[in-house]
Amino acid sequence: MNFDLTDEQKAIQSLCREFARDHVAPQAERNDREERFPYELVRTMGELGLMGLPFPEIYGGAGADTVSYALAVMEIARADASTAITLAAHVSLGASPFYLFGTEKQKEEFLVPLARGERLWGFGLTEPGAGSDAGGTQTRAELRDGKWVINGTKAFITNSGTDVTGGTTITAVTARGPNGRAEISTIIVPQDTPGFVRSKKYRKMGWRASDTRELAFNDAEVPAENLLGERGKGLKNFLTILDGGRISVAALSVGLAMGAYDEAFAYAKERHQFGRPIAAFQAIQFKLADMLTEIEHAKLMVLKAAWEKDEGRAFELTASLAKLYSGEVSRRVVNEAVQIHGGYGFMDEYPVSRMYRDQKINEIGEGTNEVQRLVIARQIGLLSP
Ligand SMILES: Cc1cc2nc3c(=O)[nH]c(=O)nc-3n(C[C@H](O)[C@H](O)[C@H](O)COP(=O)(O)OP(=O)(O)OC[C@H]3O[C@@H](n4cnc5c(N)ncnc54)[C@H](O)[C@@H]3O)c2cc1C
């Protein structure tokens, strides 16, 4: 076994660490407070090649591996989870469907500008009545005169309404079998499609600087060639995307936990009580030791899943284990980080206060903890597929 990162992986990690320290961290508190989308950070991430990190250079990407991508998300989440989810949702959910299922023409038209960071793109699976039960999609797309006519609503879609968003790829029911079973397909819906309406941004507990909206389709028409992947394979293809997405969400959880640990470590050395730094108390030392133990464990799981994917091996089980575990680790770590800060941790100007709010979604998005356990149970052969 070899736990050393390659030179390229180390270079990407330190590039992202410096970018996060010098550019992301200084504006994280303000962006959160003002619910301000970080356009200039997105532009810089595009210039640095991060918005297309794991895609081949011929499609505008940087040709890096999944391990590098996971390290990049970790470093950025360490400074700010909102910026990290903007990157992770763009790469894993927005751009990946074009890379995995697009025709050459679709890759050229859609993937290239996304990988260069010139545009953002949404992934529209969740609906008001279909969350964990993603196959319960009610949005319909009917083929009429060479066009898909779409009606329905999508909920909680990341990156779907920024000034640089190019559109959203959605799942929709394109036919029903005689038994009423839905045929679900994936359709590309550009932002300027008539009848495609984005709501105002949701007001959120965390990830406040990220863009999340409800989308409505009222007889929205797109050309028949906007079908992405094979007709009827939409749900299956989107679930495949989520398999890879789990690595980046798990990396985000680890990064957030690392950031909370950094803050708690520094505070424990600087804060004095009873005439000593609180870091001198064994109760605080044990908390920090436990936090680091769990972070290291979660990080190894994420990197193992990423490595398996890069090696072309089955990575789905490890990615699910990593997503579940790192989400729960991030909860325990941010909680202890606030505890170490005492009353100051409850104050908004301390980063751990923001991290505490940003953490909760790690246990809900891209499969709740409960659903993640079901996915694992299925993967180890305890449930029928
Ligand atoms: C900030 C944010 C960003 C998001 N971004 C996107 C995005 O870009 N694209 C997208 O498509 N979606 C996105 N989502 C949606 C997200 O993936 C869903 O919220 C999530 O999958 C859960 O669905 P739900 O909210 O409908 O909860 P529900 O499915 O209604 O779950 C409610 C509760 O019931 C439990 N539950 C449900 N079914 C079962 C079961 N079978 N067994 C046991 N317990 C169960 C759940 O675990 C949960 O505790 C985002 C959500 C948020 C909040």
The ligand as a Tripos MOL2 file, in Angstrom:
@<TRIPOS>MOLECULE
LIG
   53    58     1     0     0
SMALL
NO_CHARGES

@<TRIPOS>ATOM
      1 C1        -29.5820   23.0550    0.2870 C.3       1 LIG1
      2 C2        -30.0620   21.9000   -0.5290 C.ar      1 LIG1
      3 C3        -29.5310   21.6830   -1.7930 C.ar      1 LIG1
      4 C4        -30.0110   20.6280   -2.5910 C.ar      1 LIG1
      5 N1        -29.5560   20.5070   -3.8810 N.ar      1 LIG1
      6 C5        -30.1680   19.6100   -4.7050 C.ar      1 LIG1
      7 C6        -29.8610   19.5830   -6.1000 C.ar      1 LIG1
      8 O1        -29.0020   20.3210   -6.5920 O.2       1 LIG1
      9 N2        -30.5460   18.7200   -6.8970 N.ar      1 LIG1
     10 C7        -31.5030   17.8850   -6.4110 C.ar      1 LIG1
     11 O2        -32.0940   17.1510   -7.1990 O.2       1 LIG1
     12 N3        -31.8040   17.8780   -5.0850 N.ar      1 LIG1
     13 C8        -31.1680   18.7350   -4.2290 C.ar      1 LIG1
     14 N4        -31.4970   18.7490   -2.8970 N.ar      1 LIG1
     15 C9        -32.5180   17.8410   -2.3930 C.3       1 LIG1
     16 C10       -32.0180   16.7670   -1.4430 C.3       1 LIG1
     17 O3        -31.2670   15.8040   -2.1360 O.3       1 LIG1
     18 C11       -33.2320   16.1970   -0.7030 C.3       1 LIG1
     19 O4        -33.6500   17.1960    0.2140 O.3       1 LIG1
     20 C12       -32.9690   14.8880   -0.0210 C.3       1 LIG1
     21 O5        -32.7230   13.8710   -0.9360 O.3       1 LIG1
     22 C13       -34.1300   14.4640    0.8940 C.3       1 LIG1
     23 O6        -35.3660   14.5720    0.2650 O.3       1 LIG1
     24 P1        -36.5530   15.3540    1.0040 P.3       1 LIG1
     25 O7        -36.0210   16.6700    1.4300 O.co2     1 LIG1
     26 O8        -37.7540   15.3570    0.1360 O.co2     1 LIG1
     27 O9        -36.8520   14.5190    2.3220 O.3       1 LIG1
     28 P2        -37.8320   13.2320    2.4610 P.3       1 LIG1
     29 O10       -37.5180   12.2290    1.4190 O.co2     1 LIG1
     30 O11       -39.2370   13.7270    2.5620 O.co2     1 LIG1
     31 O12       -37.3750   12.6650    3.8760 O.3       1 LIG1
     32 C14       -37.9240   13.1140    5.1250 C.3       1 LIG1
     33 C15       -37.4040   12.1730    6.2160 C.3       1 LIG1
     34 O13       -37.9220   10.8430    5.9770 O.3       1 LIG1
     35 C16       -36.8510    9.9150    5.9200 C.3       1 LIG1
     36 N5        -37.1540    8.8600    4.9480 N.ar      1 LIG1
     37 C17       -37.6250    9.0050    3.6840 C.ar      1 LIG1
     38 N6        -37.7760    7.7960    3.1120 N.ar      1 LIG1
     39 C18       -37.3620    6.8740    4.0110 C.ar      1 LIG1
     40 C19       -37.2770    5.4430    4.0240 C.ar      1 LIG1
     41 N7        -37.6020    4.7100    2.9550 N.pl3     1 LIG1
     42 N8        -36.8310    4.8380    5.1520 N.ar      1 LIG1
     43 C20       -36.4570    5.5640    6.2260 C.ar      1 LIG1
     44 N9        -36.5350    6.9230    6.2910 N.ar      1 LIG1
     45 C21       -36.9680    7.5560    5.1800 C.ar      1 LIG1
     46 C22       -35.6450   10.7510    5.4670 C.3       1 LIG1
     47 O14       -34.4150   10.1170    5.8050 O.3       1 LIG1
     48 C23       -35.8760   12.0500    6.2310 C.3       1 LIG1
     49 O15       -35.4320   11.9070    7.5650 O.3       1 LIG1
     50 C24       -30.9970   19.7680   -2.0740 C.ar      1 LIG1
     51 C25       -31.4980   19.9680   -0.7820 C.ar      1 LIG1
     52 C26       -31.0680   21.0310   -0.0240 C.ar      1 LIG1
     53 C27       -31.6960   21.2520    1.3310 C.3       1 LIG1
@<TRIPOS>BOND
     1     1     2 1
     2     2     3 ar
     3     2    52 ar
     4     3     4 ar
     5     4     5 ar
     6     4    50 ar
     7     5     6 ar
     8     6     7 ar
     9     6    13 1
    10     7     8 2
    11     7     9 ar
    12     9    10 ar
    13    10    11 2
    14    10    12 ar
    15    12    13 ar
    16    13    14 ar
    17    14    15 1
    18    14    50 ar
    19    15    16 1
    20    16    17 1
    21    16    18 1
    22    18    19 1
    23    18    20 1
    24    20    21 1
    25    20    22 1
    26    22    23 1
    27    23    24 1
    28    24    25 2
    29    24    26 1
    30    24    27 1
    31    27    28 1
    32    28    29 2
    33    28    30 1
    34    28    31 1
    35    31    32 1
    36    32    33 1
    37    33    34 1
    38    33    48 1
    39    34    35 1
    40    35    36 1
    41    35    46 1
    42    36    37 ar
    43    36    45 ar
    44    37    38 ar
    45    38    39 ar
    46    39    40 ar
    47    39    45 ar
    48    40    41 1
    49    40    42 ar
    50    42    43 ar
    51    43    44 ar
    52    44    45 ar
    53    46    47 1
    54    46    48 1
    55    48    49 1
    56    50    51 ar
    57    51    52 ar
    58    52    53 1
@<TRIPOS>SUBSTRUCTURE
     1 LIG1         1 GROUP 0 **** ****
